[in-house]
Amino acid sequence: MARKLVGQVVSDIQDKTIVVAVNRSVTHPLYGKRYTVTKKFAVHDEKNAAHIGDKVEIVETKPISKRKSWILSKIAEAGHAEVQVKGEELIADVEKQRREARDDQVEEPQVKAEPATKAKGKE
């Protein structure tokens, strides 16, 4: 039976490949404290269906390339719509701030530099 993992897409820049971060909780053998370990997997996405922020299920398969031996099984939750909206809002805010900064700029009178005084000694 093939291993199945659930993680979040952190990169979808490459063609037919996504990077999925899988978090798991581990207990320290000596101290007993629980901590989170994150591992990233290169996953084959044939249809380029997954986007950043999506929660996906991946399945282990035979090696597809040097780094890819996982394929996308299904998209559990679509989270990319929120990411795009936030990105568009940020771009709009930055453009608004730039326009305001341009409008607020007032030309300051230029100050003429005074000639340097002669140094004492050689003349």
ABEGO torsion letter per residue (X at the ends): XBBBBBBBBABAABBGBBBBBBBBBBBBAAAGBBBBBBBBBBBBBAAGABBBGBBBBBBBBBBABAABABBBABBABBAAAAAAAAAAAAAAAAAAAAAAAAAABBBBBBBBBBBBBBBBEBX
